[in-house]
Amino acid sequence: MNEQLTALADDLERDQQTLQRELDEIEMLLTQTAGESERAESRRTQAEERLAQIERDPSAPLEAVAEARAQVLNQTRRSTLMQAQVDVLGGKQRALVRYRDRVANALPVVRAVAGTASGTAADVISGGSAANGSGTVPTTGSAVSGDVLAAQEQMRREIARQMHDGPAQSIANIALQAQIVQRYFERDPQRAGPELNALVAMVQQALEATKTFIFDVRPMVLDDLGLVPTLRRSTAERARRSGVAVQFESVGTDRRLTTEVESGLFRMIDDGVAAFLGVRARAVLVRLDWSEAAVRATVSGTTPDPSTDDQRAKAAVAAARRDKNLPDALASMIHEQEEVEAARNAGLPESVRAEIEQRAAPLGISVTLSDDGWQLEMIAGR
């Protein structure tokens, strides 16, 4: 027992040192990035001032005005990106500080118990760890915490990237368009009308994009109404975006599941739908079958129907393959294209299946993929 506690304390001490080094690196990066963000904002302000000067000049050529507007837009995007990086680094810094402080608080306690790990103290520690079924102190906490932090950071990076590519870009365009409308009202009110209509359209588009982004990150309707309404909305949205028929049906009396199961099942179903659309399924069907004991979710894709042009292309490729004088580079391109087509015809990609199974295991959800790869089944118990 004493050796295990000492080993745990050593692990905590190493974690503490590692966290401090990472925090020092983040502090340096945060300082550099904040400086870049300030410079980007300064350049954006200068570009706006230059645009205002050009637009106030009646003799300014249209090319100069367009170039100045493009410069403002580029600098606005750059400033938004740098600020997003500052926010991400700040979030990581705060998370690591909290973890470092917890380690720092736990370390002296573990050291003290390790020095007196006999009699009552040892019994207390042994009893407290009995929940793991072995009566020993686990020494993998730091590794688990590291995995959690890594997953959190990956999530933050993905959210920051999507925010930059989506809503942030839209907001930057709206800000620029609003400035254009304002200047038109000051100089030529008659020309402001069409620009104002364009601004309203941009705002509506940005609002829809933001709603879509929020739904993709965490659909609030899932918490409020449950799995069935959320899937009905998500499948309709998938159909609208892809132009492919994505149908949803629910059979039996639905009910609320635990938050973890509802969230996990929704993500797995949505990933399955996206994967089938990615391999050009002609249609996708999502079906929930409810019983007293479980709910069975089935995602089925219809195999692609090759067009006449596709059939002609395949015939041409087959004829080319029979040509003994076919250049190696062209043969390699044909082989790669055939591999892509074979993967599409195989249904659900292997990487998606493995990811869904990995997500389902901790939730006790069984996952089955049909032999042809075009039907995914998940069963969650009560």
C-alpha positions, 0 to 999 in steps of 0.5 A: 500500500505504501509503495502504491501511494508513493508511486501515485504521489510521484505521478502527481508530482510529475504531472504538476511539473508537466502542467507547469511547463505547458502553462509556461508555453501557453503563456508565451504563445498567448502573449505572442498571439495577443500581440498579433491580434492587436496588430491585426486590429490596427491594420484593419482600422487603418484599412477602414480609414483608407476606404473611407478616404477613397470613398469620400473622393468623388474622382476615385476610380471604382477599381480603387474602391473595390480594392480598398473594400477587399483589403478591409475584408481581408484584414477583418478576417485576419483580426477575427482569426487571431482573436479566436486563437487568443480565446482558444489559448485562454480557454486551454490556459484556464483548464490547465490552471484548474487541473494544476491547482487540483494536483497541487492540492492533492499532492501533499495529502497523498504524500502525508498518507503515504508516510503513515500508510499503516493501520487506520490510514491504510484501511481508509485508503483501501476502503475508499478504493474498494469501488474499483473491485481490487482494493488498491489505489488506481495509478492511471488517474493522470493518464485518464485526465490527460485523455480528457484534456486532449479531447477537450482541446480537440473539441475547442479546436474544432469549434474555433475552426467552424466558428472562423469558417462560418459565423465569424466570416459572416459577421465580418462580411455584415460589418463591412456591408453595414459600413458600405450602407452607412456611407451610401446613406451619407453620399448617395441615399438612392443607391443605399436601398439595394445595398441595405437589402443585401445587408438584410439578406446577409444578416438572415443568412448569418442567422441561419448559419449560426442556428445550424452551427449551434444545432451541430454542436449541441441541439437544444431541442434534444434536451428539451423534447428528446430524441424523436423531435431532434432526429426529425429536424436533423434528417430534414436539415440533412435532406435540405443541404444534400438534396437527397431524400432522408426520411425518418420514422418512429414506430411504437411509443417513444420515451425519454432516455438518459441524457448520455444515451440520447446524446450518444445515440443521436450523434451515432445516427447523425454520423451514420446518415452523413456517412451514407450521404458521403458515399452518394446514397440515393436515399437514406432512411432512419427508423426508430423501433420502440419496445418496453425493453429497448429502442432499436435505431436503424440507418439504411442507405440505398446504393448509388444508381449509376447514370448512363454517363457513369456506365459509359465512363466505366466501359471506357476505363475497362477498354483502356485497361486492356490497352497494353501501351497504357502509360503508368501514370494513367493506369495509376489514376484509373486504379485510384478512381476504381478504389474510390468507387469500390469504397462508395459501393461498400457502404458505410466507411470502416472508419465511421463504423469503428468510431460509432462502435467506440462511442457506443461501447461505454453507453452499452449500445450494441452496433451491427453493420449488415454484410453489404455495409448499407444498414447500420443497427444500434440497440439501446436498452432501458 
